[in-house]
Amino acid sequence: MRNSIGFVVAGFVSLVAGSALAKDCELKLEGNDAMQYNTKELVVAKDCTNVKITLKHSGKLPKAAMGHNVVISTDKDTAGVTGDGAKAGVANDYVPKDDKRVIASTKLVGGGEETSTTFKADALKAGESYKFYCTFPGHAGVMVGVLVVK
């Protein structure tokens, strides 16, 4: 009986210790009516467990005219995701549905709106090159930046 109790206590301690190691990180980004993000680089700390990206549209134009989102993929998948996003259409926030190339994406927002998404940091592999970009048609050419794990 003593061993059973000891096992349960050890399991509980292990669970608590595991929770203490979790680190949630948050990145903030703004997009405007001039088709610009407010930064060209986002940095994810290598000890993050979960990463939350919040996008605020600081402009005034509606999403039908100047909508923005944030999509994260590897550098090599950016063009394919952007092209397939245009085909996915506004109903899918210009993001291909269930696309394995997409690590994370937000909904499309218009002026004054905000959105966010959270993903597991272990989706980011050491040594890989990542991009964040807007898949609203025509935006990815200028609304693009590098996501770095440090």
N, C-alpha and C positions, 0 to 999 in steps of 0.2 A: 504494500500500500504506500509506503514511503517513496518508493521509486516512481510510482504513478504521479504522486503530487510533485515530486521533483521534476519530472518530465514536463508537466503542465506549466510549472513556474518557469522552467528553462525556455519553453516554447514562447511564453508570454514575453520574457525578457528579450528574446531574439526578435520577436515581432516589433516591440517598442524600439529596439536599437535600429532595426531596418527602417522604420518610419523616420527616425531622427536623421538618417542619411539622405532622405529625399530632399531635393532642392528645386523649388519652383522658381523659374526665372521669367521675367516679363520684358518684352521689347515693345517700344511705342514708335509709331510711324505716322506721318501725316502726308496726305495727298491734297493737291490744290486744283483750282480751275485752269492753271497753266500747264497741266499734265506733268507735274513734278512731285516726287517724294521729297521730304525734307532732309534726306540723307542718302548716300550712295553705299553705305556699309552698315550692316547690323552684325553685332558680335554676340555669340552665344558662349557663355562660360562652359568649359569642358566638364565641369562638375554638376551641371544642371540635369535634373531628372525630367522635368516637364518644362516646356517653353510655351509661353502665351504671347501671341503677337496681337497688338491692338492697333487698328487703323482708324484714324480720324480724318474725315474729309473736311478740310478747313475752308473749302470754297462755298459758293452759293448755288451753283448750277445743279439741276436735278440729275439723278443717275442715268436717265435716258439720254441726256446730252453729254455728261462728263462723269460717268460712274467710274469708281475705282474699286479694286480689290487687291489682295496680296496673295500671290501664289509662290510656293517654294518648291524647287526641284533642283536636280543636279544641273550644272551648267550645260552639259551635253543634251539634256532633255528640254531645255527652255524653248527652242524653236518649235519642236513637235507639240508640246503642251499648248503653246500660244496658238498655233494653227488649228489644233483640234478644239481649243477653247472657243474660237470664233464660230466653229461649226456647232458647238454645244448650245450656243445662243444665250440670250439674256435670261431665259427661264432657268438656266443652270448656272447663272452668274458667270458665264463665259469660262467655265471650268469643265473639262471632260468628266463625265460621271464615272466614279469608281476607277479612275485612272491610276495605276500603280506608280506612274512616274511622278505624281503629285504627292509631295511629302505633307504639305498642309496648304489650306486655302481659306480665305474668308469669303463672306457674302459680298456682293456688289453694293456699294453705298453711294449716295449723292451728297451734295453740299449740306454741311451741318450734321451729318450722321456719323455714327461710329459702329465698328464691328470688331470682333476678335475671334481667334481660334487658338486652340491649345493642342500641342502634339508632344509625343515622347521624344526626348532629346536623343535617345539611342537610334532614332531613324537617321541621324547624321553620322556618317562614318569618317574617321580620321583620314586625312589626306585627300578627301573628295572635294571638288569645287562646287559650291552651291550659289544659286541666284534667287533673288526675290524680285517679283515683277507684277505688273498689272496686265491682265488678259483682256480688258476691254479692247475691242478692235482698234488697232493703230497706236495703242499706248505703250506696248512692251518695248518699242524701239527707244523710248526716252525714259519711261518709268521702270527702271531696272537698277538693281544694285547687287552687291556681293554679300552673301551670308557667310561669316567666318566663325569657326569654332576655335576658341583660344582657351 
